[in-house]
Amino acid sequence: MKLKSTALALFFVLSTPLAQALEATPYVYRTVAEQPQNLQDREIAGLFDRWNSALQTGNPQAVVSLYAANAVLQPTVSNQVRSTHAQIQDYFEHFMASRPVGQINYREIRHLGPDAAMDSGVYTFTLTAADGKKQQVQARYTFLYERLGGQWKILNHHSSAMPQVQPQLQASH
């Protein structure tokens, strides 16, 4: 019995560092999400492409125009929640200085009715500093869309950087 207890104790002592190491290794999404097969899902997926293209214009107003009048933005690189177009524009004026280019790594689309949909998942942004140095930031996202006056608008946009440090996505040249 003593040998069995000792062996069991030794097993737990030796397996604890392995369990901690596995837990400490962050999960990194490396693939690009496939285009949805369903036509309705494809339409919702295209709304991110529209938003991402607006980001690349360098014109914050082009991005803000995609948000509903009562939209809420919970941004990736700011602690301040934005609930007016002026606040949302202020965020994008600063964010767009890093010339962001987004890519969806993982996505789930849910239709919440004929005029509402949610697109959530993981995206990675490549940011370029003024000196040309590039950095990749991976974040979880949720876009809640509502069709208003025949046009899809962003009603709520939440984005949060991954909580575990991802050394594979750190600054590069």
Contacts in CASP RR format, 6 or more apart in sequence:
PFRMAT RR
TARGET T0000
AUTHOR 0000-0000-0000
METHOD contacts of the structure
MODEL  1
MKLKSTALALFFVLSTPLAQALEATPYVYRTVAEQPQNLQDREIAGLFDR
WNSALQTGNPQAVVSLYAANAVLQPTVSNQVRSTHAQIQDYFEHFMASRP
VGQINYREIRHLGPDAAMDSGVYTFTLTAADGKKQQVQARYTFLYERLGG
QWKILNHHSSAMPQVQPQLQASH
24 164 0 8 1.000
26 162 0 8 1.000
26 164 0 8 1.000
26 165 0 8 1.000
26 166 0 8 1.000
27 164 0 8 1.000
28 138 0 8 1.000
28 166 0 8 1.000
28 168 0 8 1.000
28 169 0 8 1.000
29 105 0 8 1.000
29 106 0 8 1.000
29 122 0 8 1.000
29 124 0 8 1.000
29 138 0 8 1.000
30 105 0 8 1.000
31 105 0 8 1.000
31 106 0 8 1.000
32 103 0 8 1.000
32 104 0 8 1.000
32 105 0 8 1.000
33 104 0 8 1.000
33 105 0 8 1.000
33 106 0 8 1.000
33 107 0 8 1.000
35 42 0 8 1.000
35 45 0 8 1.000
36 42 0 8 1.000
36 44 0 8 1.000
36 45 0 8 1.000
36 109 0 8 1.000
40 111 0 8 1.000
41 109 0 8 1.000
43 152 0 8 1.000
44 109 0 8 1.000
44 111 0 8 1.000
44 117 0 8 1.000
44 119 0 8 1.000
44 145 0 8 1.000
44 152 0 8 1.000
45 104 0 8 1.000
45 107 0 8 1.000
45 109 0 8 1.000
45 119 0 8 1.000
47 119 0 8 1.000
47 143 0 8 1.000
47 145 0 8 1.000
47 152 0 8 1.000
47 154 0 8 1.000
48 104 0 8 1.000
48 119 0 8 1.000
48 123 0 8 1.000
48 143 0 8 1.000
50 66 0 8 1.000
51 63 0 8 1.000
51 66 0 8 1.000
51 143 0 8 1.000
51 154 0 8 1.000
52 101 0 8 1.000
52 102 0 8 1.000
54 62 0 8 1.000
54 63 0 8 1.000
54 65 0 8 1.000
54 66 0 8 1.000
55 63 0 8 1.000
55 92 0 8 1.000
55 95 0 8 1.000
55 96 0 8 1.000
55 100 0 8 1.000
55 101 0 8 1.000
55 102 0 8 1.000
56 99 0 8 1.000
56 100 0 8 1.000
56 101 0 8 1.000
57 63 0 8 1.000
58 96 0 8 1.000
58 99 0 8 1.000
60 89 0 8 1.000
60 92 0 8 1.000
60 93 0 8 1.000
60 96 0 8 1.000
61 89 0 8 1.000
63 88 0 8 1.000
63 89 0 8 1.000
63 92 0 8 1.000
63 96 0 8 1.000
64 85 0 8 1.000
64 88 0 8 1.000
64 89 0 8 1.000
64 92 0 8 1.000
66 153 0 8 1.000
66 154 0 8 1.000
67 73 0 8 1.000
67 85 0 8 1.000
67 88 0 8 1.000
67 153 0 8 1.000
67 154 0 8 1.000
67 157 0 8 1.000
68 146 0 8 1.000
68 148 0 8 1.000
68 153 0 8 1.000
68 154 0 8 1.000
68 155 0 8 1.000
69 85 0 8 1.000
70 83 0 8 1.000
70 155 0 8 1.000
71 83 0 8 1.000
71 85 0 8 1.000
71 88 0 8 1.000
71 153 0 8 1.000
71 154 0 8 1.000
71 155 0 8 1.000
71 156 0 8 1.000
71 157 0 8 1.000
72 81 0 8 1.000
72 82 0 8 1.000
72 83 0 8 1.000
72 155 0 8 1.000
72 156 0 8 1.000
72 157 0 8 1.000
73 81 0 8 1.000
73 82 0 8 1.000
73 83 0 8 1.000
73 87 0 8 1.000
73 88 0 8 1.000
73 91 0 8 1.000
73 156 0 8 1.000
73 157 0 8 1.000
74 81 0 8 1.000
74 82 0 8 1.000
74 156 0 8 1.000
74 157 0 8 1.000
74 158 0 8 1.000
74 159 0 8 1.000
74 160 0 8 1.000
75 82 0 8 1.000
75 91 0 8 1.000
75 95 0 8 1.000
75 157 0 8 1.000
75 159 0 8 1.000
76 95 0 8 1.000
76 125 0 8 1.000
76 137 0 8 1.000
76 139 0 8 1.000
76 159 0 8 1.000
76 160 0 8 1.000
76 161 0 8 1.000
77 95 0 8 1.000
77 137 0 8 1.000
77 161 0 8 1.000
78 91 0 8 1.000
78 94 0 8 1.000
80 87 0 8 1.000
80 91 0 8 1.000
82 88 0 8 1.000
82 90 0 8 1.000
82 91 0 8 1.000
97 130 0 8 1.000
98 127 0 8 1.000
98 128 0 8 1.000
98 129 0 8 1.000
99 127 0 8 1.000
99 128 0 8 1.000
100 125 0 8 1.000
100 126 0 8 1.000
100 127 0 8 1.000
101 125 0 8 1.000
101 126 0 8 1.000
102 123 0 8 1.000
102 124 0 8 1.000
102 125 0 8 1.000
102 126 0 8 1.000
103 123 0 8 1.000
103 124 0 8 1.000
103 125 0 8 1.000
103 126 0 8 1.000
104 121 0 8 1.000
104 122 0 8 1.000
104 123 0 8 1.000
105 121 0 8 1.000
105 122 0 8 1.000
105 123 0 8 1.000
105 124 0 8 1.000
105 138 0 8 1.000
106 121 0 8 1.000
106 122 0 8 1.000
107 119 0 8 1.000
107 120 0 8 1.000
107 121 0 8 1.000
107 122 0 8 1.000
108 119 0 8 1.000
108 120 0 8 1.000
108 121 0 8 1.000
109 117 0 8 1.000
109 118 0 8 1.000
109 119 0 8 1.000
110 117 0 8 1.000
110 118 0 8 1.000
110 120 0 8 1.000
111 117 0 8 1.000
112 118 0 8 1.000
114 147 0 8 1.000
115 146 0 8 1.000
115 147 0 8 1.000
115 148 0 8 1.000
116 144 0 8 1.000
116 145 0 8 1.000
116 146 0 8 1.000
116 147 0 8 1.000
116 155 0 8 1.000
117 144 0 8 1.000
117 145 0 8 1.000
117 152 0 8 1.000
118 142 0 8 1.000
118 143 0 8 1.000
118 144 0 8 1.000
118 145 0 8 1.000
119 141 0 8 1.000
119 142 0 8 1.000
119 143 0 8 1.000
119 145 0 8 1.000
120 140 0 8 1.000
120 141 0 8 1.000
120 142 0 8 1.000
120 143 0 8 1.000
121 140 0 8 1.000
121 141 0 8 1.000
121 142 0 8 1.000
122 138 0 8 1.000
122 139 0 8 1.000
122 140 0 8 1.000
122 141 0 8 1.000
123 138 0 8 1.000
123 139 0 8 1.000
123 141 0 8 1.000
123 159 0 8 1.000
124 136 0 8 1.000
124 137 0 8 1.000
124 138 0 8 1.000
124 139 0 8 1.000
124 169 0 8 1.000
125 136 0 8 1.000
125 137 0 8 1.000
125 138 0 8 1.000
125 139 0 8 1.000
126 134 0 8 1.000
126 135 0 8 1.000
126 136 0 8 1.000
127 134 0 8 1.000
127 135 0 8 1.000
127 136 0 8 1.000
127 137 0 8 1.000
128 134 0 8 1.000
129 135 0 8 1.000
133 171 0 8 1.000
133 172 0 8 1.000
133 173 0 8 1.000
134 171 0 8 1.000
134 172 0 8 1.000
134 173 0 8 1.000
135 169 0 8 1.000
135 170 0 8 1.000
135 171 0 8 1.000
135 172 0 8 1.000
136 169 0 8 1.000
136 170 0 8 1.000
136 172 0 8 1.000
137 161 0 8 1.000
137 169 0 8 1.000
138 161 0 8 1.000
138 162 0 8 1.000
138 166 0 8 1.000
138 169 0 8 1.000
139 159 0 8 1.000
139 160 0 8 1.000
139 161 0 8 1.000
139 162 0 8 1.000
140 159 0 8 1.000
140 160 0 8 1.000
140 162 0 8 1.000
141 157 0 8 1.000
141 158 0 8 1.000
141 159 0 8 1.000
142 156 0 8 1.000
142 157 0 8 1.000
142 158 0 8 1.000
142 159 0 8 1.000
143 154 0 8 1.000
143 156 0 8 1.000
143 157 0 8 1.000
144 154 0 8 1.000
144 155 0 8 1.000
144 156 0 8 1.000
144 157 0 8 1.000
145 152 0 8 1.000
145 153 0 8 1.000
145 154 0 8 1.000
145 155 0 8 1.000
146 152 0 8 1.000
146 153 0 8 1.000
146 155 0 8 1.000
147 153 0 8 1.000
END
